Amino acid sequence: MFVDECQLHVKAGDGGAGAVSFRREAHVAQGGPDGGDGGRGGDVWLVADANVASLLAFKDHPHRSATSGAHGQGKGRHGRAGADLEVPVPEGTVVRDLDGRVVADLAVAGSRWLAARGGQGGRGNARFLSNRRRAPSFAEQGEAGEERWLNLELKLMADVALVGFPNAGKSTLISRISAAKPKVAPYPFTTLEPHLGVVRYGDHELVVADVPGLVEGASHGRGLGHRFLRHVERARVLVVLLDLAADDGRAPDEQLRVLLGELESYQPELLARPRVVVGSRADIAHPGWRERLAVPTLSAVTGEGLGWLLGEMAAEVGRARSVTPQSRHMVLHRPVPTGIAVERLAGGGFVVRGRQAERAVALSDLNDPGALGYAQGRLRQLGVNRALQRAGAREGDRVRIGAFEFDWQPD
C-alpha cells in the first residue's frame, strides 16, 4: 500500500533529575554536597531516506519516542543521557504543524530536522554550592521532552511526471518503459496512487512518476485533485498525454486546454516547467483525430513512438538538471523561540511562557527556603517581574510558570 499522508506523534526523552546528596566518609566532618546531574533526554530527528518509499510505517503506528535520561546519583555521578531517535521518512516529505504551517521540507536523502528536543537533565545540589549557600538541600527536576503531533505529506521526487485524464494510457506507458507494474484496466481511475518507475535510455537514468488521472476542477480539490497534483510539483519535466481514444469524446486540443488550466490554477509556475506533449493510444484513435493533431503520437501497446518519447524525456531532463542542479540540503528550519512571554488568561491570572523561566522553577522542593530564594533570584534576572508588571499584573493575581502556581507579589 502506498501512503502519502499521515500524522506522526513525536515525544522526546525527559531529562533525568538531579540528585540531593552530601559527602559521607569516615574522618570527613560535614562533607559538602556531591549530588550528580541528571542525563539529558534523547532528541527525535526526522531523516530523509532514499530506501523508504512511502509513509505506510506511520499509518497504524504513529507514535515515536526517544529514551529519557537517567537520574543523577551521589558521589558526583551524573546520569546517562538518553539515546537520540532517528525516524526515516521518504525523500520529498513535507512536515507541517497542526496549524498547517510548513516546518520542514526533507526533499533530499540525508536531510535532517529536529522534530522534538530532549529535555535537559536537572542539576544536582553540588551545582548550587556558593559562598552564601554552603549546604544546598535542593536540586532540579529533569526537564520534560518536547511532545507534539505533526502532519506529514509526501511529494514524489521524480524527473518526469505523466499527466493526463483518467484512462489516457499513463499506466500502460510506464509499464512499457520501466519495470513498474501498476494496475492496468479499461476503465477510468484504475490508478488511485502514484507509481514510480526507473527508465534507462542510453547513458541516462530517469525516475518517472505515473500520477493518477486528473479531472476538470482538480485544482479545486475535485476528484482528490490536491492529493494527486502535489506529486507533480517537484518533477523536472512534465509529459502531457492527450487521449486519442477518449471515451467522452473530448478532443485532444480541449484536453490540453483543461489540463494546462488545472496546472496553472494549482501552481502557476508549473506552466514554466519543461513539458513534452504527445498523443497516446494511437492504435485505437478516433477517426481523424490523429491526423489533425499537431504533436507526435505514440502507442504503448504496439511500441510506436516510444523511442522518440524516451529521447525527448532524456534530453529535457538533462537540460533541466544542468540548469537547476539538485541541492543536497533542502531543509527549512524554524528558529526555536527564546526569551519569555506573559499571557493573560481568559479566566483571570497570567501564565509565563519560556524555557528559561520554566527551568528556573523546576526545583525538587520550593518549600525549601534555599530553593525558593534561588528561584526568585533567577526569575528576577530573567525579567519576569518586569514583564508581569507591563502585562498589568497586580498583587495577589494568580501566576503559573510551568506546573508551578503562586500568588504574585510585586516585591
N, C-alpha and C positions, 0 to 999 in steps of 0.2 A: 504494500500500500504506500502511495506517495502522499505525504502530508506537508503542506506548505504554510499552514497557520496553526499556532498553538499558544498556550500560555505556559509560563515557567515560573515556579516559585523558588527563589534562592534565599538561603539562610547561611550567613557567615558564622564562624565559630565564636563563642563567647570567650572573653578573656578570663584567665584564672584569677582568683582572689589573692591579694597579698596576705602574708602571714603576720600575726602578732606573736612575737617570741622574744625572750630575753636569754642572754647567755648564762648558762648554769654549769659551772665547772668547779671542781674541788680547788680550794685555795684562791678562788676568784670571787671577791666580795662585790656585790652589786654590779654584776655584769651588764653591759649595755644591750640595747635592742639588736636583734640579729634576724628578724623576720625577712624572708626572701620575697621577691616579686612573683606575681602570677605570670604565666606564659600568655602570649597574645593568641587570639583566635585565628583560625585559618581563613583566608580570603576565598571567594568564589570568582573564578575567571571564566568568561566565555571565549573560546578559541575556535577560529575558523579552521576546519579540517577538510582537506580535499577527499578524504576517504569516507566522508559522511554525505549521503545523497539526499536525505530529507529530514523532516522534523518528527518522524514517526516515533522516535525513542521517548518523546515527551508527551505523546497523546494520552496515554493511560497512566503515566508515571511522571507527573510534572514537578516533583519536589527534588531539589538538590541541596545538600547541606555539607558544609565543611566541618572539621572537628574543632572542638573547643580546646583552649589552653588549660594546662594543669595548674593547680593552686601552688602558691609558694609554701615553703616549709621553714622550720627553724634552722639555725646554724648557717644562715645566709644562702640556703638552697633555693634557687629560682625554679619556677615551674616550667615544664616543657611547652614549647609553642605548638599550636595546632597546625596540622598539615593543610596547605592550600589545596583547593579542589579545582581542577580544570575540566570544564564541560565542553566537549566537542560539538560544534554546530556546523552545518553546511556552509560552504562559501556562498556569499550573497545574502546572508542572514541580516535582516534589519531588526533592531531591537527598539521597542517603544515602551514608554511607561504607560500606566493605565489611563493617563490623560491624552494619549495619542502622540506625544512628542517623541521624536527620534532621539535616542540617547547614544546609539552606536550603530555603525554600518560596517559589518565584517565581510567585506567584499573579496578579500584575498586570503588564501591559505596562510596561516601563521598570524593573522591579525588577532589581537587580544583586547579584551575590555574587562575592566574590573566591575563585576556586577554587584558584589556585596563585599564590603570591607569588614575584616575581622575586628572584634573588639580588643582594645588594648588591655593588657594584664594590669591588675591593681598593684600598687606599690606596697611593699611590706613596711612594717613600722620602723625598720632601720633607715628608711629614706626620709623620715620626718625628724630625725635627730638634729638638734640645733643647740646653740648656747643657752637659749631660753627654755628649750624643751628637751630635757636630759633623758626622760624615760617615757617616750610616746607610747601610749597603750591603744593605739588605733592604727588601722591600715585601710587601704582602699579595696573596695569590691572590684571585681573584674567588669569591664565594660561589655554590654551586650553587643553581639554582632549585628550588622545590618540585615534586614529581612524585608523582602518585597516581592510583589508579583510583577512580571514583565510579559508583554505581548511580543511574540516572535513571528516574523513573516519572512518567507523565502522568495527572493527574486533570482531566478536562474541565471547563472553566469554562462552565456553561450556566445559563440562567434556569430552564429546565424540563427534567426528565428523565422519559422514558417508561419505566415499569416494568411488567413483566408476564411471564407464562410464555412459552416459545417458541411461535411461530406464533400469537400473540394479536393480530396486526394492527398492531404498532407501526411497522414499516417502511412499510406502506401508508399509515398515517396521516401520517407525516412527509413522505411524498412528495406527499400531497394538500395539506398546509397550508404547504409550503415548496418551494424549488427543489431540495432534496436528492433524489438518485436512488439510494437503496440497492437492493440486490438484493431482489426480491420473488418468493417461490415458495411453493407449498402444502406445505411440509414444515418440521419444527422445525429450529432453529439455522441458518436461512438467513443470519441476520446473525451474523457472527463478530467484527466490530469495530464500535465505536461510529460513529455518523454525526451530524453537526451540521447543522441547518437554521435559517435565519433566517426568522421568521414576522412579517409586518406585519399588524397589526389596528388600524385607526383610526390614532391617533397613537402607538400602541405598537409597539415593535420588540423581539421576544423571540428568544433563542437557545435552540433546543430540541435535546436530545440523544436519539437513538434508541439505547438501551442494549441489548446482546444479552440474549436471554431468560434469566430466572433459573429455576433448578430447586430443588426441596426439598433442603436441605443446602448451598446456595450459600455461606452464611455460613461454612461449614467447609471451603470450597475445592472442593466438588463441582461438576463442570461448569465449571471455570475461574471459579468464583464470585467469588473475591477480585479477579481481574483485571477482572471486569465491575462489581462493586459499588463499587469505588473511584471510578468515573465518576459515581456518584450523590451522592457526599459533598458536593460543592460546589453542587449545584443548589439554587436558592431554593425551587422548588415541585416536588412530585412528582405526576405524573399516573399513577394506577394503572389499568391496563386489565384488566378481567375478561373473559375469553374466553367469549362466549355460545354458541360452537360448538366447545368443546374436544373434541379427538379422543379423549382418555382418559376423557371423561365426568365430569370433576371439576367439581362445582357451583361457581357464582360465589362463594358465601359461603365455601366451602372454599378457593378460590383466594386470596381476600382474607386469610383467616387465615394461610395459609402465607406469602404474600408479606410481610405485615407482620411475621410472626415472623422471617423471614430478615433483614429490615432491622434489626429490634431486636437480633438476635444479632450482626450485623456491627457496628453502631454504634447504641446505644440512642437517641441524640439525633435520629436520623433520624425517629423516630415523632413528634417535636415539630415537624417541618418541615411547612409548609402543603402540603396534598395535595388533589387532585381525583380522586374515584373514579368510574369510568364503565364501563359495559358496552360491549364492542366486538363487531364483526362481527354487528350486529343483523340484517342482511339474511339471514343463514343460521343464526339462533339455533335451538337445540334447542327443541322444543315446550314451552311452559310456563315456560321459564327467564326470558324477558323480562318476563313478567307478574309473576313472583314477586320480581323484583329491585327493591330499594328505592332504586336510584340511577339517574340518567339513562342512556340508551343512545345509541349512535351507530353509523354505518356509514361507513367511509372510502370505500367503493366507491360508494355511492349519494349520499353527502354529507349524510345525515341526522344531525342533532345537531352538525355541525362548527361552525356559528356559535355555538351555546351554549358549546361547549368552548373556543373561542378567546376568548370574552368572559370566561369563568371564569379561564382562564390569565392573561389580561391583568390582570384585577382582582387576583388573588392575587400576581402578580409585582410589581405596582405597590405593594401594601401591604408586601410583603417588602422592596422597595427603600427605602421610606420609613423602615422600622424599622431595617434594617441596611444603611446605605449602604456601598458597596464602598470598602475602604481603598486608598490609592494606593501604599502602601509596605508590602507584606506579605512582608518578608524576615526570616528567622530567622538571626541571627548567632551564631556560636560564638566566644568570645574566644580569641585566639592564646595558647598557654601561654608564660609568661615565666619568667625565673629559670633555675636549674639543678637537675638531679636526678641522683642517683647510683644506679645499678642494679648489683646483684651478679649476675655471670654464672654460669650453672649449671656450666660447666666450670672455674670459677675466674677470678679477676680481676674488674675493675669497668669499667663504661662510664659516662662522664659525658655527660649529655644537656643540651642547652640551646644556643640560637642564639649567645648571647654567648660561652660557653666555646669553642664550636667556631670562632667567628670569631677568638678570641684566639690560636689555634694555626695559623690559616690563613695562614702566612707563607711566603714563597718558599723560605727555606732556614734551618731551625732548627739547622743546623750552624754558622751564623754566630753568634759569641758575643753580638753585639748583639741579634739576633733572638731568641735563646734567653732572654736576660735580660729583654727586653720581654714575652715570652710568660709567663715565670714571674711577673713582677710583676703582669701583668693577671689571671692565674688567682688569685693571692693576693687581689687586690681583689674578685674575684667570690665569694670564699669557697669555692673548690673544695677547698683543703687541709682546711678545717674539715669540709666535707661528706664527704670521703673518710674522715676520722678517725671521724666519727659513724657511718659505714656499716661500720666495722670494718676498714678497710684497714691493712695492715702493711707495713713496709719490704720492698721487693723485689716486692710484688704488681704484676701486670700491669694497667695502666690504659689505656683507649682513649678518646680525645676526637676525634670525627670520624674522619678517616683516620689520625690520629697515635697511635702506641702507645709507651708508655715504662714503665720500672720505677720505681715510685713511691718517693720518698724524702721522709719527713715534713718535712724542712727545705727 
